[in-house]
């Protein structure tokens, strides 16, 4: 499975969560954190998709995805430990931890599998 197949929906979910947190509670921290992280993830997913179309791997995209998901895992796990609230802290921390493991797996296996060019 290619990283952009998961990164784009993950980025949309994080972006949507940040916007929802702002609209429901007026939280500018949710807007900045969620929208910022979501946009970085969407950019990384787009870079990875474009690299795949060019039959290459994007190390930059994979690095952005990994650092962003690890950062979200750490920050939201800390927030869960402080508040004990499942929504959104534990949910985002768990999802980000799973995505971090996926990205680390992709790094360990050399990135996206590029099929041989058919002639």
Steps between C-alpha positions, in 0.01 A plus 500: 500500500632843410541766765289759318200264511489550877664841536241698304198368700702533824586860413136576420390350832755703698412817308128438552553436869686828542230696321226320696676579829513866405137514388364315806712651776669799341838336564769674297749237624288230333479704183874571488609150600242307301501716191877536502565129545224405258634730229856367546367144471298588190807662343711194582234268356485709182881500467505123545225451241680722247827315561319169448359625168859582402603147604704620797488502878482830688723492805389852588134395506574195713704711744220760528239229554707325765597810698147638489340176619762450773445858616124455510540172688716665766295818540161329507621222733619771741163673472320169570715440808409848627126494424407129471268595212462242227373758249708639339827438684506120532345448158752722321789355703400143413443576131828690480687216674366252244597733215846549653553124503387482137741776396788338690418174321509684165840648589633157603380339175627773270188704435226438246532201272541626145380234253719432195418713200285315246590557139 
